[in-house]
Amino acid sequence: MPPLRAFSPAAYVFPLPEGHRFPQYKYAGVVERLRDRLTVVDTPGLDWALAEEVHDPAWLRRWRFGDVTREEVRNFGLPWSPEVVERSRRAAGGTIAALDDAWTHGWGINLAGGTHHAFRDRAEGFSLLNDAALAARYALHEGLARRVLILDLDVHQGNGTASLLRAESRAFTLSVHGERNYPFRKEVSDLDVGLPDGVTDDEYLEVLDRRVRPALETFRPDLVVYLAGVDVLAGDRFGRFALTLDGVERRSAWVYGWCRAAGVPVVSTMAGGYNRDPALTVEAHARSVEVGLDVFA
């Protein structure tokens, strides 16, 4: 059996204005932190033909060649460039590539992805290609899975994912998020758990036991795509929760423990994390992977 590995697009950087709020630093930081514990490889690029099965082909062509409006760029939150499009393609490609490892090891790792605000023909919130919806589509249509559950534990609702998979009965979208946080106009997931500001470790873990576990056991997925956003951590610039590093680690241990015990392969993505302390952002993302290494060792 090949060794466990992680996919990362950290080598694919894109230009940003000085002081921009997107935490491009964290991808290289997490790779450096984890390099001694697992093999890290560059993500392959997503096949554009697969992207067109989920996103509008004409819209994708405009984005690929820079035929975008100021409003579209403003909603995306990142300046358009060929590099940012390629980086988006690589980030989504890592989630698709991690599917193979999920079936081999029980767990596939993408050290990026979780771009859950991308709609069929609209980019929002740093999200151009919706890798969770793409992974679900690919797994279902290739016969790799019969039921896919998207477990979105980012602090923001996975609005794009909910929209893209609404008509797919073989996919279940589950989002635990801040009720009063972005996006302020929510979509309807199969299960939305909106939480108040200031949620603590124990309160969050109770939600996993009381609301998430029954949904997992009822739907009985044979693949889970896990968005391990660390913007639930206290001090996040765009989050309003109060989890500690220990709480973030316990959350991922809960997810990986359930998946392993149930024999359900899981693909993890990094999703959001924008702490005012950059070192904490890297630490939280890295711990979310390290606890998985302990569970699947």
One Martini backbone bead per residue (centre of mass of N, CA, C, O) as a GRO file, in nm:
protein
  297
    1MET     BB    1   0.095   0.037   0.024
    2PRO     BB    2   0.081   0.351  -0.005
    3PRO     BB    3   0.150   0.631   0.133
    4LEU     BB    4   0.052   0.883   0.299
    5ARG     BB    5  -0.094   1.186   0.166
    6ALA     BB    6  -0.072   1.528   0.042
    7PHE     BB    7  -0.234   1.794  -0.108
    8SER     BB    8  -0.081   2.092  -0.275
    9PRO     BB    9  -0.093   2.454  -0.393
   10ALA     BB   10   0.145   2.634  -0.269
   11ALA     BB   11   0.314   2.687  -0.542
   12TYR     BB   12   0.043   2.850  -0.632
   13VAL     BB   13   0.061   3.169  -0.683
   14PHE     BB   14  -0.080   3.505  -0.637
   15PRO     BB   15  -0.162   3.819  -0.683
   16LEU     BB   16  -0.151   4.076  -0.421
   17PRO     BB   17  -0.230   4.315  -0.238
   18GLU     BB   18  -0.131   4.490   0.004
   19GLY     BB   19  -0.314   4.369   0.284
   20HIS     BB   20  -0.468   4.142   0.211
   21ARG     BB   21  -0.702   3.909   0.359
   22PHE     BB   22  -0.578   3.679   0.221
   23PRO     BB   23  -0.419   3.366   0.346
   24GLN     BB   24  -0.165   3.259   0.167
   25TYR     BB   25   0.045   3.164   0.389
   26LYS     BB   26  -0.090   2.895   0.505
   27TYR     BB   27  -0.010   2.676   0.297
   28ALA     BB   28   0.296   2.672   0.346
   29GLY     BB   29   0.283   2.644   0.656
   30VAL     BB   30   0.148   2.363   0.665
   31VAL     BB   31   0.353   2.209   0.503
   32GLU     BB   32   0.592   2.259   0.692
   33ARG     BB   33   0.460   2.129   0.947
   34LEU     BB   34   0.398   1.829   0.791
   35ARG     BB   35   0.652   1.710   0.641
   36ASP     BB   36   0.744   1.494   0.875
   37ARG     BB   37   0.452   1.315   0.856
   38LEU     BB   38   0.412   1.365   0.536
   39THR     BB   39   0.343   1.354   0.212
   40VAL     BB   40   0.390   1.621  -0.027
   41VAL     BB   41   0.194   1.717  -0.310
   42ASP     BB   42   0.105   1.830  -0.595
   43THR     BB   43  -0.156   1.945  -0.748
   44PRO     BB   44  -0.373   1.879  -0.973
   45GLY     BB   45  -0.551   1.970  -1.234
   46LEU     BB   46  -0.848   2.043  -1.321
   47ASP     BB   47  -1.081   1.937  -1.526
   48TRP     BB   48  -1.276   2.132  -1.723
   49ALA     BB   49  -1.493   1.920  -1.792
   50LEU     BB   50  -1.578   1.877  -1.499
   51ALA     BB   51  -1.650   2.167  -1.427
   52GLU     BB   52  -1.890   2.173  -1.650
   53GLU     BB   53  -2.083   1.978  -1.476
   54VAL     BB   54  -2.131   2.226  -1.255
   55HIS     BB   55  -2.052   2.461  -1.433
   56ASP     BB   56  -2.083   2.714  -1.643
   57PRO     BB   57  -1.920   2.722  -1.937
   58ALA     BB   58  -1.934   3.026  -2.015
   59TRP     BB   59  -1.839   3.133  -1.743
   60LEU     BB   60  -1.567   2.989  -1.736
   61ARG     BB   61  -1.445   3.116  -1.988
   62ARG     BB   62  -1.440   3.403  -1.882
   63TRP     BB   63  -1.251   3.346  -1.640
   64ARG     BB   64  -1.009   3.224  -1.793
   65PHE     BB   65  -0.991   3.514  -1.985
   66GLY     BB   66  -1.099   3.784  -1.818
   67ASP     BB   67  -1.428   3.819  -1.872
   68VAL     BB   68  -1.488   4.043  -1.627
   69THR     BB   69  -1.637   4.208  -1.378
   70ARG     BB   70  -1.623   4.410  -1.112
   71GLU     BB   71  -1.845   4.268  -0.953
   72GLU     BB   72  -1.732   3.981  -0.973
   73VAL     BB   73  -1.464   4.045  -0.832
   74ARG     BB   74  -1.584   4.152  -0.569
   75ASN     BB   75  -1.733   3.886  -0.491
   76PHE     BB   76  -1.479   3.710  -0.488
   77GLY     BB   77  -1.219   3.890  -0.346
   78LEU     BB   78  -1.026   3.865  -0.603
   79PRO     BB   79  -0.804   3.928  -0.825
   80TRP     BB   80  -0.766   3.899  -1.145
   81SER     BB   81  -0.587   3.611  -1.283
   82PRO     BB   82  -0.427   3.349  -1.412
   83GLU     BB   83  -0.325   3.248  -1.132
   84VAL     BB   84  -0.601   3.229  -0.979
   85VAL     BB   85  -0.723   3.022  -1.168
   86GLU     BB   86  -0.507   2.803  -1.134
   87ARG     BB   87  -0.533   2.778  -0.828
   88SER     BB   88  -0.828   2.685  -0.833
   89ARG     BB   89  -0.776   2.430  -1.003
   90ARG     BB   90  -0.578   2.300  -0.800
   91ALA     BB   91  -0.753   2.291  -0.547
   92ALA     BB   92  -0.974   2.111  -0.674
   93GLY     BB   93  -0.787   1.879  -0.771
   94GLY     BB   94  -0.711   1.779  -0.485
   95THR     BB   95  -0.990   1.661  -0.410
   96ILE     BB   96  -1.008   1.454  -0.636
   97ALA     BB   97  -0.738   1.306  -0.575
   98ALA     BB   98  -0.820   1.225  -0.272
   99LEU     BB   99  -1.020   0.996  -0.336
  100ASP     BB  100  -0.820   0.763  -0.373
  101ASP     BB  101  -0.711   0.771  -0.077
  102ALA     BB  102  -0.979   0.713   0.064
  103TRP     BB  103  -0.993   0.413  -0.049
  104THR     BB  104  -0.710   0.321   0.058
  105HIS     BB  105  -0.706   0.469   0.373
  106GLY     BB  106  -0.987   0.647   0.446
  107TRP     BB  107  -0.800   0.905   0.360
  108GLY     BB  108  -0.810   1.233   0.217
  109ILE     BB  109  -0.578   1.512   0.135
  110ASN     BB  110  -0.642   1.869   0.131
  111LEU     BB  111  -0.436   2.171   0.145
  112ALA     BB  112  -0.728   2.283   0.062
  113GLY     BB  113  -1.011   2.410  -0.017
  114GLY     BB  114  -1.349   2.474   0.055
  115THR     BB  115  -1.516   2.628  -0.191
  116HIS     BB  116  -1.852   2.696  -0.092
  117HIS     BB  117  -1.935   2.983  -0.265
  118ALA     BB  118  -1.971   2.838  -0.530
  119PHE     BB  119  -2.151   2.858  -0.814
  120ARG     BB  120  -2.250   2.795  -1.123
  121ASP     BB  121  -2.243   3.144  -1.201
  122ARG     BB  122  -2.073   3.217  -0.922
  123ALA     BB  123  -1.852   3.420  -0.738
  124GLU     BB  124  -1.750   3.377  -0.391
  125GLY     BB  125  -1.563   3.401  -0.122
  126PHE     BB  126  -1.293   3.279  -0.271
  127SER     BB  127  -1.493   3.125  -0.488
  128LEU     BB  128  -1.488   2.945  -0.801
  129LEU     BB  129  -1.461   2.636  -0.722
  130ASN     BB  130  -1.660   2.357  -0.622
  131ASP     BB  131  -1.514   2.090  -0.475
  132ALA     BB  132  -1.740   1.939  -0.328
  133ALA     BB  133  -1.937   1.911  -0.569
  134LEU     BB  134  -1.731   1.779  -0.757
  135ALA     BB  135  -1.677   1.527  -0.584
  136ALA     BB  136  -1.963   1.423  -0.579
  137ARG     BB  137  -2.006   1.398  -0.880
  138TYR     BB  138  -1.771   1.209  -0.941
  139ALA     BB  139  -1.837   0.974  -0.745
  140LEU     BB  140  -2.124   0.915  -0.859
  141HIS     BB  141  -2.059   0.892  -1.176
  142GLU     BB  142  -1.818   0.667  -1.120
  143GLY     BB  143  -1.915   0.467  -0.881
  144LEU     BB  144  -1.775   0.522  -0.588
  145ALA     BB  145  -2.064   0.624  -0.492
  146ARG     BB  146  -2.404   0.650  -0.352
  147ARG     BB  147  -2.332   0.837  -0.088
  148VAL     BB  148  -2.293   1.187  -0.015
  149LEU     BB  149  -2.136   1.380   0.247
  150ILE     BB  150  -2.139   1.718   0.342
  151LEU     BB  151  -1.912   1.840   0.594
  152ASP     BB  152  -1.970   2.167   0.712
  153LEU     BB  153  -1.735   2.338   0.952
  154ASP     BB  154  -1.754   2.608   0.879
  155VAL     BB  155  -1.857   2.928   0.980
  156HIS     BB  156  -1.977   2.919   0.694
  157GLN     BB  157  -2.204   2.877   0.477
  158GLY     BB  158  -2.267   2.638   0.212
  159ASN     BB  159  -2.425   2.781  -0.037
  160GLY     BB  160  -2.320   2.663  -0.304
  161THR     BB  161  -2.352   2.365  -0.236
  162ALA     BB  162  -2.654   2.364  -0.184
  163SER     BB  163  -2.733   2.457  -0.470
  164LEU     BB  164  -2.582   2.235  -0.647
  165LEU     BB  165  -2.722   1.976  -0.462
  166ARG     BB  166  -3.035   1.994  -0.437
  167ALA     BB  167  -3.114   1.768  -0.679
  168GLU     BB  168  -2.930   1.553  -0.515
  169SER     BB  169  -3.023   1.265  -0.348
  170ARG     BB  170  -2.714   1.141  -0.305
  171ALA     BB  171  -2.684   1.412  -0.151
  172PHE     BB  172  -2.561   1.565   0.162
  173THR     BB  173  -2.610   1.875   0.320
  174LEU     BB  174  -2.396   1.994   0.594
  175SER     BB  175  -2.431   2.288   0.811
  176VAL     BB  176  -2.211   2.449   1.043
  177HIS     BB  177  -2.294   2.781   1.163
  178GLY     BB  178  -2.323   3.117   1.159
  179GLU     BB  179  -2.618   3.281   1.165
  180ARG     BB  180  -2.481   3.597   1.158
  181ASN     BB  181  -2.317   3.522   0.912
  182TYR     BB  182  -2.164   3.463   0.647
  183PRO     BB  183  -2.410   3.451   0.459
  184PHE     BB  184  -2.694   3.656   0.479
  185ARG     BB  185  -2.793   3.470   0.243
  186LYS     BB  186  -2.929   3.173   0.267
  187GLU     BB  187  -2.934   2.857   0.201
  188VAL     BB  188  -3.061   2.517   0.152
  189SER     BB  189  -2.995   2.258   0.327
  190ASP     BB  190  -3.047   1.951   0.452
  191LEU     BB  191  -2.861   2.068   0.699
  192ASP     BB  192  -2.904   2.334   0.929
  193VAL     BB  193  -2.670   2.481   1.178
  194GLY     BB  194  -2.737   2.757   1.359
  195LEU     BB  195  -2.521   2.967   1.544
  196PRO     BB  196  -2.416   3.153   1.782
  197ASP     BB  197  -2.230   3.359   1.918
  198GLY     BB  198  -1.965   3.226   2.117
  199VAL     BB  199  -1.894   2.943   2.076
  200THR     BB  200  -1.787   2.662   2.238
  201ASP     BB  201  -1.647   2.368   2.265
  202ASP     BB  202  -1.877   2.209   2.414
  203GLU     BB  203  -2.108   2.315   2.240
  204TYR     BB  204  -2.006   2.204   1.970
  205LEU     BB  205  -1.980   1.901   2.049
  206GLU     BB  206  -2.281   1.872   2.110
  207VAL     BB  207  -2.376   1.917   1.819
  208LEU     BB  208  -2.245   1.668   1.702
  209ASP     BB  209  -2.405   1.464   1.877
  210ARG     BB  210  -2.710   1.583   1.837
  211ARG     BB  211  -2.703   1.651   1.503
  212VAL     BB  212  -2.485   1.500   1.328
  213ARG     BB  213  -2.494   1.200   1.395
  214PRO     BB  214  -2.789   1.137   1.304
  215ALA     BB  215  -2.739   1.213   1.006
  216LEU     BB  216  -2.523   1.007   0.943
  217GLU     BB  217  -2.693   0.750   1.032
  218THR     BB  218  -2.932   0.799   0.835
  219PHE     BB  219  -2.786   0.835   0.551
  220ARG     BB  220  -2.539   0.655   0.502
  221PRO     BB  221  -2.258   0.707   0.393
  222ASP     BB  222  -1.971   0.633   0.152
  223LEU     BB  223  -1.901   0.952   0.172
  224VAL     BB  224  -1.687   1.213   0.301
  225VAL     BB  225  -1.687   1.572   0.298
  226TYR     BB  226  -1.451   1.778   0.473
  227LEU     BB  227  -1.484   2.100   0.624
  228ALA     BB  228  -1.200   2.236   0.815
  229GLY     BB  229  -1.264   2.501   0.939
  230VAL     BB  230  -1.081   2.760   1.148
  231ASP     BB  231  -1.300   3.005   1.187
  232VAL     BB  232  -1.390   2.903   1.486
  233LEU     BB  233  -1.171   3.054   1.608
  234ALA     BB  234  -1.062   3.252   1.822
  235GLY     BB  235  -0.984   3.559   1.645
  236ASP     BB  236  -1.129   3.570   1.394
  237ARG     BB  237  -1.202   3.795   1.144
  238PHE     BB  238  -1.481   3.614   1.033
  239GLY     BB  239  -1.546   3.514   1.315
  240ARG     BB  240  -1.775   3.431   1.622
  241PHE     BB  241  -1.627   3.231   1.775
  242ALA     BB  242  -1.469   3.032   2.079
  243LEU     BB  243  -1.258   2.843   1.999
  244THR     BB  244  -1.004   2.634   2.053
  245LEU     BB  245  -0.749   2.440   1.967
  246ASP     BB  246  -0.866   2.196   2.113
  247GLY     BB  247  -1.148   2.212   1.981
  248VAL     BB  248  -1.055   2.172   1.688
  249GLU     BB  249  -0.927   1.895   1.739
  250ARG     BB  250  -1.180   1.751   1.851
  251ARG     BB  251  -1.351   1.781   1.602
  252SER     BB  252  -1.174   1.610   1.408
  253ALA     BB  253  -1.169   1.357   1.582
  254TRP     BB  254  -1.471   1.307   1.557
  255VAL     BB  255  -1.488   1.272   1.252
  256TYR     BB  256  -1.270   1.050   1.214
  257GLY     BB  257  -1.389   0.851   1.417
  258TRP     BB  258  -1.655   0.803   1.276
  259CYS     BB  259  -1.550   0.710   0.999
  260ARG     BB  260  -1.382   0.471   1.095
  261ALA     BB  261  -1.603   0.317   1.252
  262ALA     BB  262  -1.798   0.315   0.981
  263GLY     BB  263  -1.624   0.283   0.710
  264VAL     BB  264  -1.583   0.588   0.598
  265PRO     BB  265  -1.471   0.771   0.368
  266VAL     BB  266  -1.245   1.065   0.372
  267VAL     BB  267  -1.237   1.410   0.275
  268SER     BB  268  -1.014   1.677   0.328
  269THR     BB  269  -1.044   2.030   0.391
  270MET     BB  270  -0.962   2.352   0.491
  271ALA     BB  271  -1.069   2.615   0.428
  272GLY     BB  272  -1.114   2.837   0.667
  273GLY     BB  273  -0.870   3.097   0.792
  274TYR     BB  274  -0.832   3.433   0.979
  275ASN     BB  275  -0.642   3.500   1.193
  276ARG     BB  276  -0.484   3.753   1.359
  277ASP     BB  277  -0.294   3.506   1.406
  278PRO     BB  278  -0.114   3.335   1.183
  279ALA     BB  279  -0.006   3.102   1.363
  280LEU     BB  280  -0.291   2.995   1.441
  281THR     BB  281  -0.386   2.913   1.166
  282VAL     BB  282  -0.169   2.700   1.114
  283GLU     BB  283  -0.208   2.534   1.371
  284ALA     BB  284  -0.504   2.451   1.326
  285HIS     BB  285  -0.471   2.309   1.055
  286ALA     BB  286  -0.254   2.107   1.144
  287ARG     BB  287  -0.415   1.970   1.374
  288SER     BB  288  -0.644   1.862   1.185
  289VAL     BB  289  -0.437   1.654   1.065
  290GLU     BB  290  -0.283   1.519   1.302
  291VAL     BB  291  -0.533   1.378   1.423
  292GLY     BB  292  -0.572   1.196   1.173
  293LEU     BB  293  -0.305   1.043   1.194
  294ASP     BB  294  -0.384   0.907   1.461
  295VAL     BB  295  -0.646   0.764   1.370
  296PHE     BB  296  -0.509   0.625   1.088
  297ALA     BB  297  -0.249   0.463   1.198
   0.00000   0.00000   0.00000
